[in-house]
């Protein structure tokens, strides 16, 4: 009986190309960002101020590291699509957390304004001139 060796698929189909392979350093960097985002989200839900501060600082460092790694990787060729999608998702999560914090800050500012009203705006004084508060400031657009 004639037995021929089994057919094997070509190896080029099994080996990912350089553009599809995930760089381990990029993978670790992005995983660190995702982990810090999850930790910060948990701390925000728990309203644990010291934990929020800690995780926000760690996230800042992880994001800085990720930007550095991804910038270098992009100069050397395309970043794998899966990592780009995960980075975009992390960016969306950061934006959502930032928006959530901005809304909470605005609500807190409104509550403080109700509880501790600011000085009344300039009114006419005894001699007909406008009395203004000692506050000065600038408007930001």
MDAnalysis code that builds the backbone (N, CA, C; Angstrom):
import MDAnalysis as mda
import numpy as np

u = mda.Universe.empty(423, n_residues=141, atom_resindex=np.repeat(np.arange(141), 3), trajectory=True)
u.add_TopologyAttr("name", ["N", "CA", "C"] * 141)
u.add_TopologyAttr("resid", np.arange(1, 142))
u.add_TopologyAttr("resname", ["UNK", "UNK", "UNK", "UNK", "UNK", "UNK", "UNK", "UNK", "UNK", "UNK", "UNK", "UNK", "UNK", "UNK", "UNK", "UNK", "UNK", "UNK", "UNK", "UNK", "UNK", "UNK", "UNK", "UNK", "UNK", "UNK", "UNK", "UNK", "UNK", "UNK", "UNK", "UNK", "UNK", "UNK", "UNK", "UNK", "UNK", "UNK", "UNK", "UNK", "UNK", "UNK", "UNK", "UNK", "UNK", "UNK", "UNK", "UNK", "UNK", "UNK", "UNK", "UNK", "UNK", "UNK", "UNK", "UNK", "UNK", "UNK", "UNK", "UNK", "UNK", "UNK", "UNK", "UNK", "UNK", "UNK", "UNK", "UNK", "UNK", "UNK", "UNK", "UNK", "UNK", "UNK", "UNK", "UNK", "UNK", "UNK", "UNK", "UNK", "UNK", "UNK", "UNK", "UNK", "UNK", "UNK", "UNK", "UNK", "UNK", "UNK", "UNK", "UNK", "UNK", "UNK", "UNK", "UNK", "UNK", "UNK", "UNK", "UNK", "UNK", "UNK", "UNK", "UNK", "UNK", "UNK", "UNK", "UNK", "UNK", "UNK", "UNK", "UNK", "UNK", "UNK", "UNK", "UNK", "UNK", "UNK", "UNK", "UNK", "UNK", "UNK", "UNK", "UNK", "UNK", "UNK", "UNK", "UNK", "UNK", "UNK", "UNK", "UNK", "UNK", "UNK", "UNK", "UNK", "UNK", "UNK", "UNK", "UNK", "UNK"])
u.atoms.positions = np.array([
    [0.825, -1.153, 0.000],
    [0.000, 0.000, 0.000],
    [0.884, 1.237, 0.000],
    [0.550, 2.179, -0.806],
    [1.325, 3.387, -0.940],
    [0.766, 4.461, -0.023],
    [1.542, 4.801, 1.003],
    [1.086, 5.846, 1.910],
    [1.912, 7.098, 1.672],
    [1.250, 8.128, 1.312],
    [1.943, 9.403, 1.147],
    [1.734, 10.236, 2.403],
    [2.669, 11.095, 2.695],
    [2.519, 11.911, 3.898],
    [1.291, 12.806, 3.778],
    [0.644, 13.093, 4.922],
    [-0.549, 13.931, 4.851],
    [-0.189, 15.325, 4.352],
    [-1.145, 15.909, 3.681],
    [-0.939, 17.255, 3.161],
    [-0.954, 18.256, 4.314],
    [-0.013, 19.161, 4.276],
    [0.042, 20.202, 5.300],
    [-0.250, 21.537, 4.641],
    [-0.943, 22.393, 5.364],
    [-1.180, 23.715, 4.781],
    [0.135, 24.473, 4.687],
    [0.182, 25.392, 3.776],
    [1.409, 26.167, 3.624],
    [1.629, 27.020, 4.869],
    [2.871, 27.167, 5.225],
    [3.184, 27.900, 6.448],
    [2.940, 29.388, 6.305],
    [2.974, 29.915, 5.102],
    [2.753, 31.352, 4.946],
    [1.345, 31.745, 5.337],
    [0.390, 30.841, 5.221],
    [-0.983, 31.150, 5.611],
    [-1.138, 31.138, 7.131],
    [-0.272, 30.428, 7.839],
    [-0.390, 30.320, 9.284],
    [0.403, 31.389, 10.034],
    [1.436, 31.901, 9.416],
    [2.282, 32.875, 10.090],
    [1.722, 34.265, 9.835],
    [1.401, 34.996, 10.914],
    [0.848, 36.325, 10.701],
    [1.898, 37.247, 10.108],
    [1.422, 38.187, 9.325],
    [2.347, 39.165, 8.756],
    [2.774, 40.147, 9.832],
    [3.774, 40.957, 9.552],
    [4.286, 41.928, 10.522],
    [3.198, 42.914, 10.918],
    [2.303, 43.256, 10.009],
    [1.261, 44.226, 10.329],
    [0.169, 43.625, 11.206],
    [0.003, 42.291, 11.192],
    [-1.029, 41.659, 12.009],
    [-0.509, 41.226, 13.370],
    [0.784, 41.022, 13.506],
    [1.350, 40.540, 14.761],
    [1.343, 41.656, 15.794],
    [0.952, 41.305, 16.994],
    [0.923, 42.290, 18.073],
    [2.294, 42.358, 18.727],
    [2.825, 43.554, 18.814],
    [4.089, 43.774, 19.501],
    [3.827, 43.571, 20.995],
    [4.590, 42.695, 21.655],
    [4.355, 42.430, 23.080],
    [4.434, 43.691, 23.938],
    [5.326, 44.610, 23.613],
    [5.444, 45.851, 24.391],
    [4.181, 46.696, 24.245],
    [3.642, 46.767, 23.033],
    [2.397, 47.520, 22.824],
    [1.237, 46.855, 23.554],
    [1.204, 45.535, 23.491],
    [0.149, 44.784, 24.177],
    [0.183, 45.050, 25.676],
    [1.369, 44.972, 26.272],
    [1.508, 45.217, 27.719],
    [1.145, 46.653, 28.070],
    [1.592, 47.589, 27.253],
    [1.315, 49.003, 27.495],
    [-0.183, 49.271, 27.453],
    [-0.846, 48.736, 26.443],
    [-2.285, 48.948, 26.305],
    [-3.054, 48.235, 27.411],
    [-2.618, 47.052, 27.792],
    [-3.259, 46.336, 28.902],
    [-3.147, 47.126, 30.202],
    [-2.000, 47.777, 30.409],
    [-1.821, 48.602, 31.609],
    [-2.819, 49.758, 31.618],
    [-3.021, 50.390, 30.469],
    [-3.995, 51.490, 30.372],
    [-5.392, 50.966, 30.676],
    [-5.754, 49.840, 30.080],
    [-7.086, 49.275, 30.302],
    [-7.292, 48.913, 31.775],
    [-6.266, 48.342, 32.400],
    [-6.367, 47.991, 33.822],
    [-6.560, 49.237, 34.678],
    [-5.788, 50.297, 34.380],
    [-5.902, 51.540, 35.157],
    [-7.265, 52.189, 34.953],
    [-7.786, 52.104, 33.740],
    [-9.131, 52.649, 33.479],
    [-10.186, 51.924, 34.294],
    [-10.056, 50.593, 34.350],
    [-11.018, 49.805, 35.119],
    [-10.917, 50.151, 36.608],
    [-9.699, 50.279, 37.112],
    [-9.503, 50.627, 38.524],
    [-10.059, 52.001, 38.839],
    [-9.824, 52.954, 37.941],
    [-10.353, 54.300, 38.157],
    [-11.877, 54.293, 38.110],
    [-12.444, 53.553, 37.198],
    [-13.901, 53.454, 37.118],
    [-14.502, 52.881, 38.391],
    [-13.861, 51.861, 38.932],
    [-14.325, 51.264, 40.189],
    [-14.229, 52.273, 41.330],
    [-13.118, 53.010, 41.386],
    [-12.934, 54.017, 42.438],
    [-13.957, 55.143, 42.302],
    [-14.266, 55.522, 41.060],
    [-15.274, 56.566, 40.846],
    [-16.649, 56.104, 41.314],
    [-16.990, 54.867, 41.017],
    [-18.279, 54.336, 41.460],
    [-18.356, 54.256, 42.971],
    [-17.246, 53.911, 43.610],
    [-17.212, 53.800, 45.065],
    [-17.087, 55.176, 45.742],
    [-16.778, 56.201, 44.943],
    [-16.573, 57.571, 45.449],
    [-15.492, 57.616, 46.527],
    [-14.460, 56.833, 46.308],
    [-13.315, 56.761, 47.209],
    [-12.274, 57.766, 46.722],
    [-12.210, 58.928, 47.368],
    [-11.379, 60.022, 46.883],
    [-9.892, 59.692, 46.827],
    [-9.375, 59.034, 47.855],
    [-7.943, 58.717, 47.832],
    [-7.633, 57.701, 46.731],
    [-8.529, 56.765, 46.530],
    [-8.345, 55.776, 45.476],
    [-8.471, 56.427, 44.089],
    [-9.400, 57.363, 43.956],
    [-9.561, 58.079, 42.682],
    [-8.273, 58.813, 42.351],
    [-7.719, 59.504, 43.343],
    [-6.485, 60.254, 43.124],
    [-5.347, 59.321, 42.714],
    [-5.211, 58.212, 43.411],
    [-4.154, 57.244, 43.112],
    [-4.305, 56.686, 41.698],
    [-5.517, 56.212, 41.375],
    [-5.729, 55.575, 40.069],
    [-5.670, 56.587, 38.926],
    [-6.080, 57.819, 39.175],
    [-5.970, 58.850, 38.138],
    [-4.502, 59.129, 37.824],
    [-3.667, 59.179, 38.855],
    [-2.229, 59.386, 38.633],
    [-1.620, 58.209, 37.881],
    [-1.995, 56.999, 38.268],
    [-1.479, 55.806, 37.580],
    [-1.942, 55.775, 36.129],
    [-3.189, 56.156, 35.894],
    [-3.710, 56.197, 34.525],
    [-2.946, 57.229, 33.704],
    [-2.678, 58.357, 34.291],
    [-1.924, 59.393, 33.579],
    [-0.563, 58.867, 33.137],
    [0.140, 58.196, 34.041],
    [1.444, 57.622, 33.690],
    [1.309, 56.537, 32.618],
    [0.297, 55.690, 32.747],
    [0.096, 54.615, 31.767],
    [-0.245, 55.187, 30.393],
    [-1.066, 56.239, 30.358],
    [-1.410, 56.860, 29.076],
    [-0.192, 57.516, 28.435],
    [0.617, 58.167, 29.235],
    [1.837, 58.788, 28.720],
    [2.766, 57.736, 28.128],
    [2.910, 56.633, 28.833],
    [3.732, 55.524, 28.361],
    [3.164, 54.941, 27.062],
    [1.849, 54.800, 27.004],
    [1.213, 54.246, 25.803],
    [1.404, 55.162, 24.601],
    [1.245, 56.451, 24.807],
    [1.440, 57.397, 23.704],
    [2.866, 57.284, 23.175],
    [3.823, 57.201, 24.077],
    [5.225, 57.065, 23.677],
    [5.452, 55.787, 22.868],
    [4.964, 54.659, 23.391],
    [5.158, 53.373, 22.697],
    [4.449, 53.342, 21.339],
    [3.201, 53.817, 21.297],
    [2.445, 53.771, 20.050],
    [3.032, 54.735, 19.020],
    [3.566, 55.867, 19.469],
    [4.200, 56.810, 18.536],
    [5.426, 56.173, 17.892],
    [6.244, 55.530, 18.719],
    [7.431, 54.853, 18.178],
    [7.029, 53.722, 17.241],
    [6.013, 52.965, 17.618],
    [5.576, 51.848, 16.768],
    [5.039, 52.350, 15.435],
    [4.318, 53.460, 15.455],
    [3.747, 54.002, 14.225],
    [4.836, 54.498, 13.273],
    [5.953, 54.959, 13.818],
    [7.063, 55.390, 12.962],
    [7.729, 54.202, 12.272],
    [7.631, 53.029, 12.878],
    [8.268, 51.835, 12.320],
    [7.352, 51.017, 11.425],
    [6.139, 51.417, 11.267],
    [5.199, 50.685, 10.432],
    [3.813, 50.776, 11.031],
    [2.851, 50.183, 10.374],
    [1.471, 50.278, 10.869],
    [1.273, 49.506, 12.182],
    [0.440, 50.071, 13.027],
    [0.081, 49.419, 14.292],
    [-1.033, 48.422, 13.977],
    [-0.997, 47.226, 14.552],
    [-2.032, 46.230, 14.280],
    [-3.439, 46.781, 14.540],
    [-4.355, 46.414, 13.678],
    [-5.728, 46.929, 13.744],
    [-6.395, 46.623, 15.085],
    [-6.159, 45.442, 15.625],
    [-6.784, 45.077, 16.904],
    [-6.317, 46.008, 18.024],
    [-5.035, 46.350, 18.021],
    [-4.516, 47.264, 19.041],
    [-5.045, 48.678, 18.819],
    [-5.171, 49.081, 17.552],
    [-5.744, 50.415, 17.272],
    [-7.174, 50.504, 17.783],
    [-7.953, 49.437, 17.579],
    [-9.347, 49.426, 18.058],
    [-9.395, 49.497, 19.586],
    [-8.529, 48.735, 20.243],
    [-8.501, 48.756, 21.715],
    [-8.065, 50.118, 22.230],
    [-7.110, 50.742, 21.564],
    [-6.662, 52.075, 21.969],
    [-7.789, 53.090, 21.769],
    [-8.518, 52.985, 20.684],
    [-9.650, 53.881, 20.445],
    [-10.726, 53.676, 21.505],
    [-10.955, 52.435, 21.878],
    [-11.938, 52.140, 22.926],
    [-11.500, 52.730, 24.267],
    [-10.219, 52.597, 24.583],
    [-9.694, 53.176, 25.825],
    [-9.833, 54.694, 25.795],
    [-9.575, 55.281, 24.654],
    [-9.712, 56.729, 24.504],
    [-11.166, 57.154, 24.734],
    [-12.088, 56.382, 24.222],
    [-13.506, 56.668, 24.450],
    [-13.882, 56.565, 25.919],
    [-13.319, 55.593, 26.604],
    [-13.584, 55.431, 28.034],
    [-13.035, 56.615, 28.825],
    [-11.831, 57.059, 28.466],
    [-11.248, 58.235, 29.126],
    [-12.151, 59.446, 28.912],
    [-12.618, 59.633, 27.688],
    [-13.498, 60.769, 27.385],
    [-14.803, 60.681, 28.174],
    [-15.364, 59.488, 28.297],
    [-16.610, 59.316, 29.052],
    [-16.391, 59.612, 30.532],
    [-15.276, 59.153, 31.083],
    [-14.989, 59.436, 32.493],
    [-14.754, 60.927, 32.704],
    [-14.073, 61.560, 31.770],
    [-13.837, 63.009, 31.863],
    [-15.167, 63.759, 31.832],
    [-16.055, 63.366, 30.938],
    [-17.370, 64.006, 30.839],
    [-18.175, 63.790, 32.119],
    [-18.110, 62.602, 32.663],
    [-18.804, 62.295, 33.911],
    [-18.299, 63.171, 35.050],
    [-16.981, 63.326, 35.139],
    [-16.402, 64.172, 36.177],
    [-16.775, 65.636, 35.966],
    [-16.817, 66.085, 34.727],
    [-17.203, 67.473, 34.439],
    [-18.648, 67.725, 34.861],
    [-19.520, 66.781, 34.599],
    [-20.927, 66.933, 35.008],
    [-21.055, 66.942, 36.526],
    [-20.326, 66.069, 37.195],
    [-20.368, 66.031, 38.657],
    [-19.838, 67.332, 39.244],
    [-18.779, 67.862, 38.649],
    [-18.211, 69.123, 39.118],
    [-19.204, 70.263, 38.914],
    [-19.866, 70.304, 37.775],
    [-20.856, 71.345, 37.512],
    [-22.021, 71.247, 38.503],
    [-22.466, 70.031, 38.787],
    [-23.558, 69.853, 39.756],
    [-23.120, 70.307, 41.144],
    [-21.899, 69.991, 41.516],
    [-21.370, 70.425, 42.809],
    [-21.266, 71.945, 42.871],
    [-20.789, 72.563, 41.796],
    [-20.699, 74.023, 41.749],
    [-22.077, 74.671, 41.902],
    [-23.093, 74.102, 41.252],
    [-24.454, 74.642, 41.384],
    [-24.954, 74.504, 42.810],
    [-24.683, 73.359, 43.436],
    [-25.114, 73.153, 44.823],
    [-24.420, 74.138, 45.758],
    [-23.148, 74.376, 45.538],
    [-22.414, 75.339, 46.370],
    [-22.966, 76.742, 46.171],
    [-23.295, 77.100, 44.921],
    [-23.872, 78.424, 44.657],
    [-25.204, 78.611, 45.373],
    [-25.993, 77.558, 45.491],
    [-27.272, 77.653, 46.198],
    [-27.032, 77.787, 47.694],
    [-26.101, 76.997, 48.223],
    [-25.834, 77.012, 49.653],
    [-25.042, 78.235, 50.098],
    [-24.131, 78.680, 49.278],
    [-23.282, 79.828, 49.593],
    [-23.350, 80.823, 48.438],
    [-24.419, 81.621, 48.388],
    [-24.558, 82.536, 47.245],
    [-23.400, 83.534, 47.201],
    [-23.076, 83.918, 46.012],
    [-22.018, 84.900, 45.815],
    [-22.555, 86.278, 46.150],
    [-21.638, 87.223, 46.253],
    [-22.060, 88.587, 46.539],
    [-22.981, 89.074, 45.428],
    [-23.877, 89.975, 45.805],
    [-24.810, 90.528, 44.828],
    [-24.035, 91.299, 43.767],
    [-24.533, 91.322, 42.539],
    [-23.852, 92.076, 41.497],
    [-23.867, 93.563, 41.839],
    [-23.083, 94.344, 41.101],
    [-22.972, 95.774, 41.364],
    [-24.336, 96.451, 41.433],
    [-24.544, 97.244, 42.466],
    [-25.798, 97.999, 42.628],
    [-25.433, 99.460, 42.857],
    [-26.409, 100.324, 42.710],
    [-26.157, 101.746, 42.933],
    [-25.975, 102.008, 44.415],
    [-24.994, 102.817, 44.722],
    [-24.700, 103.163, 46.108],
    [-25.397, 104.452, 46.506],
    [-25.061, 104.937, 47.672],
    [-25.659, 106.132, 48.236],
    [-25.436, 107.346, 47.341],
    [-24.276, 107.436, 46.717],
    [-23.937, 108.603, 45.911],
    [-24.217, 108.387, 44.424],
    [-24.941, 107.380, 44.066],
    [-25.330, 107.156, 42.680],
    [-24.342, 106.357, 41.854],
    [-23.171, 106.071, 42.377],
    [-22.191, 105.281, 41.642],
    [-22.446, 103.797, 41.843],
    [-21.897, 103.027, 40.978],
    [-22.062, 101.576, 41.091],
    [-21.037, 101.045, 42.074],
    [-21.535, 100.328, 43.049],
    [-20.640, 99.661, 43.986],
    [-20.352, 98.272, 43.440],
    [-19.098, 97.966, 43.330],
    [-18.729, 96.651, 42.797],
    [-18.028, 95.848, 43.881],
    [-18.169, 94.577, 43.744],
    [-17.477, 93.720, 44.700],
    [-15.990, 93.772, 44.423],
    [-15.204, 93.362, 45.388],
    [-13.757, 93.379, 45.254],
    [-13.227, 92.296, 44.342],
    [-14.090, 91.464, 43.832],
    [-13.662, 90.352, 42.979],
    [-13.266, 90.850, 41.596],
    [-12.252, 90.264, 41.111],
    [-11.897, 90.483, 39.711],
    [-11.672, 89.105, 39.109],
    [-11.828, 89.011, 37.870],
    [-11.641, 87.717, 37.231],
    [-11.608, 87.884, 35.734],
    [-11.567, 86.778, 35.072],
    [-11.575, 86.819, 33.614],
    [-12.591, 85.822, 33.111],
    [-13.055, 86.081, 31.943],
    [-13.990, 85.162, 31.310],
    [-13.222, 84.232, 30.400],
    [-13.582, 82.968, 30.423],
    [-12.970, 82.004, 29.532],
    [-14.011, 81.552, 28.543],
    [-13.672, 81.549, 27.299],
    [-14.614, 81.120, 26.265],
    [-14.406, 79.687, 25.955],
])
